[in-house]
Structures are given as structure tokens and as C-alpha cells.
């Protein structure tokens, strides 16, 4: 028996090293399950469950191309694959005009809907609700609602101008592939004036990397603006705070809040709409209702 003890010790040591290595790998930050891993959350039909509140980090809202610091934007590495958007000469000239006038021309500053792409990586959270026949996306900025149909239906005939386009999807393994067209050309891709026309065609791929990380990749094709198709990609992170929720952010109502003030108390009476003192005239005040 004594002659076997060294072998027993070596075997025990090998097992300990293997277990320690597996534990360390499991705890390593950034470790991701394989595409077919059971660790991914799944819906009742076995598809990856994308439901939840998601948010992009890193500031692509300011400029999706790599850029240095500006007075109105922090520096950023960009999310455009290959570095630069392949504009036509006319498209680049329009982008430069947009950039020069961005303070007033940006559709966001007019409280317009951000659109399919920008709404995804704007930095404001959005929520996904998933069921077998479709996914519903609720964006925080302006609260637009987007439907991604997964029931095998096709795009409607002809061209229809939609702020969020028309989205039809199917599953490619664990990736949701979404075909989007019928845009109105009224949205920008960021605050720097990058844009597309109403001829834009987008193919999106949504793929869970793990429970709390969602990979978003989109390929854009627009012969009126770009010389060739190009892609962008960004990681979306699940909001996990106990009270996480999509809040009300109706930009276009802010100018009217003074006419519909939240009821306030004062020793002398209600506060005047302009905030300048007590309102002597009788008036009805009510909190702005959530839409």
C-alpha cells in the first residue's frame, strides 16, 4: 500500500488542479456561454428570450464614427465596422451640412422619433416584450412602439413611409434576423448628422451572448446615400436594478408644461403658471397624464 501512496497523491493533486482551473474559468469576467448553451434564458417555445430592459453604453449617440472630443460631444471609438461610412460624394456633402447645422437640424432636438437604429444605441433604455408571433419594443425617448413580426408575414406591397420602418423577422439558430424597410428618411443615425434616405434597407441580427448581454448588429444598404452596404455593431446591457423601468421622456410636451402645472401648495394659494408668484385667477391644475 505504501508504494501506491505517491500515485494516489499525484492523482488527487491532478483532480484539484482541474477543479480549480474550471472554477477560475467560470469566474473569469467576460466568459460567455456557447451558442447552444442552456444558460441562455429561453421562452416557452425554446427561442432565446430577449425580454427585458436594455441600454447601450459608450456614447454612439454622439457620433457612430470614431471621433475626438468636441464641445458638444465626448470622444468615442465609434461602432461602424471598418471605421468610416461609405458615403457617395453627394451623401457626404449632405452629412457635412447636417453636422454644421446639428444644433438646430438634428431631428432629436425637434423631439422627433429617433428611429430604429438610433433608438437602439441612443443611450436611453428601451424594453423588449417577446411572444411567439412578435416582439414589441418600447423606447424611452418619446415612447414610440415598434413591432417586429415573427409570424412569417411579409412586408406590405409598395413603399410606405414609416418612422420606424416595417420589420419582419425569422430565427437563424439563436439569432433573430430582422429585415426592415419602408422608412421615411426623416431620422438621423446620431447627433453628428450621419443619416440615410427613405431608400434605406436594414438587416438586423439580435443575439444573446449571455443572460445580461445582447449583441446588436445592423447592415445598412441605401444606394441614394452610400456606395455600398456597411455594418455597425454594439453591445446592449440588461438593466438589473430592482426598480429598473422605462421612464416618461416626452420631449415635445416640455414647452406646454407651464400651461399644465403639477399642483403645488403655497401659503397664499396656487403657484402661477409662469412660476412668478401666486396665481390670483381661478384655474384648474392637473398633473400631466402619462401616455
N, C-alpha and C positions, 0 to 999 in steps of 0.2 A: 504493500500500500504506500509506503514512503516513497517508492520510486515513481508513483503516479502523481504525487502531490505537485511537482513543478508543472506538469501538464495541466492539472486542474487549475492551478493559479493562473497560468497563461490563458486558458480558455475563459476564466472569469474576467480577466483583465480585458480581453478582446471584446467580450459582451458589454462590459462597462463603457469602453470607448465607443462602441457602435451606438449604444443608447444615448450617450452624451452628445455624440455628433448629430443624431436625429433630433434631439431636443433643441440643440442650438440652431439647427436649420429651421425648425418650426417657429423659433422665436425671432429669427432674423427679420428686421424691418424690410418691407417691400417684397417678402416672399409671397408668391401668388399661386393659387391652385391651378392645375391644368385645365384645359378647356372642358374636359368631360368630368371634372371633379364634382363629387356630390356636395362639396362645401358651398357651392353657389346656391343662393335662395331660388326656389322654383315655385311656380304656380301649380294649381291643381292639374293642369294639362301637361305638366312636365317641362314647360318652357322656362327659361331664366326669368325670374320675377324682377322687373325693373322698377317696381313701385317704390315710391319714396320721394323725399325732397333732396334735390341735387344742386350743386353750386360749383362753378369754375373758379379757380384761383389764378394768380399770375398776371392779371391785367390785360388780357387780349382785347377787352372792350375799348381800350385807348387806341390801339393800333395792332392789327393782326400780323403785320410785318415787323421784323426786328427794327428797333429804333432806339435812339439815345434819349436822354431826358429833355423835356420841353417844359415850358412854364405851365402848360395845361395837361401834362402827362408825365408819369414816371417812365424810366427806361424799361424796355421789355425785349425778350428774346424772340417774340413772335410765335405764331402757331402755323404758319404757312410752310408746307413741306417743300424743300428746295430753296426757301428763303424769300423769294420775290414772286409777286403775282404777275403772270404773263399778259400784261395789257397790250392791246393794239395801240398804235400811236394816238388815235382819237380817244380811246378809252383812258390812256394815261393823261392826256390833256384835260379830260373831264375830271379825273381824280385829283389833279393838281388844283383845278378850280374849286373843287369841293373842299380840299384841305385849306385853301386860302380863306374860304368863307365859312369854315366849320363852326364858328361861334354862333352863327345865325342859321346856317343852311342845314345843319345836322337834323334829320327827322326826329331824333330823340329830344332835342331842345324844343321841338314843336309838339311834343307829347304824343307823337305817332307810335304805333306798334313797332317794336324792334325788329320783328321778322323771325323767320325760322332759325337762321344761323346765329345772328347776333343775340337773340333771346336766349340761346343755349349757353353762350360763354360770356354774357354781359357782366357777370359778377353778382347779379341778383339771383336769388334762388328760384327754382321752379319745381313743380310737383308733377309726378307721373302717377296716373291711375291705370292699372292694367287689367284687362279681361280678355277672354279668348278672341273676341271679334274686333277689338280695337284697343288703342292706348289713348288716353286723354292727357294732354299736357297743359297745366295751368301756370302761366308765367306771372311773376310778381309785378313787373313794370307794366302798368295799365291793365293787368289781369286779362289779356287775351287768352282764348282757349283754342288749342289745336287738337285735332283728331287725326290719329294715324290708323287707317283702316287695315286690319289684318285678316279680313274675311274673304279674300280672293276677288274682291270687286276691282274694277278698272277705273282709270281716270275718265271723267266726263268728256264727251266729244267737244271739239273746238277749244278755243282759248278763253279762259275765264280769269279775270283779274282778281286775285285773292291776295290779301296782305300776307297770309301765311301759306300760300300755295295750296295744292291739293296733294295729300300724302297717302300712298298705297304701299303696303309693306308685306314682306314674307320673311320666314325664318331660314337662315342658312346655318344649319347646326345650332350653335348657341348665340349666333349673331343675328340681330334684327336688321334687315336691309330695307331701307325706305326709299322709294322713288318719289320725288317731289317736283311738280311743275305748276303751271298756271299762276305765276307770280305777277304782281302789278308794277314792279320796278321802282317802287316808292321808298324802299328801305335802304339803309347803308349797312355795311358789314362792321363798321367800327366808328369811332369818333374822328378818325383821320381822313375820312372821305372815301375809303375804299367802298366799291359799290358793284352792282350788277343791274342788268336791264330786265325787262319783262320777258325776255327770251331765256332767262336762266333755267337750267335744269340741274337738279341736285340729287345725288345718290348718297344717302347716309348709311353708316354702319354703327350700330349701338351694341357694345359688348361688355358684359361684366368681367372685370379682371379678378375681383374678389367681392365679398359682400358689400364693401363700402366704397368701391372704386369702379366707375363706369367710363369706359373708353368711347369717345365720340370722334368719328372720322367722317368728313364730308368731301365729296368730289364735285366741283362746280364746273359746268360747261355753259358758256354763253358766247356764241360767235359774234355778237354785236359789241362785246367789250373785251374778250380775251382771245389770244391767238391759239390757245389750246386748253383742254381741261387741266385743272390743277386741284390740289387737295389741301385741306387743313385738318389738324387733329389736336384734341385737347382732352385732358382727364377731368372728369366730374367727380366730386366728392360728396358722399352722403352726409346730410346734416343729422347729427345724432343727439343733439341736446334734447332733454326731456320735453322742453316747450317749443321745439322747432316747428315753425309753421310759415306759410306764405302770407305775408302781410299785405295790407292795402297800400298801394302806391299809384294812385290816380293822379298823375302829374297835371292833367288838363283841368282838374277841378280846383286846383290851388288858388287860382285867381278869383274864384267865386266864394271861397270860404268866408270872406268878410261879410258876405250877404247872408250866410247861414252859419252864424257863430255857434259854437258849443255853449250851452247855457253856463253862465258864470254867476257867482254871488258877489254882492257888494253891499256895504253898509247903507248905501244911498239908492240902490236899485241896480238894474241890469246894465252891463257894460255896453257902450255904444258900439256899433259895427266897425267904426274906424279905430277902435281901441283908445280913443282920445278922451274918454270920460264917460259919465253916466248918460244913458240914452233916456231922454225925457218922454219921448213919444212911445205910446204903447205899441208893441210889436211882438210877434210870435217868434221865439227862438227854438231851434231844434238841432240836435246833433246830426251831422251828415250821415246818412244811412249807408251801410256797407252794401256794395253792389254784388 
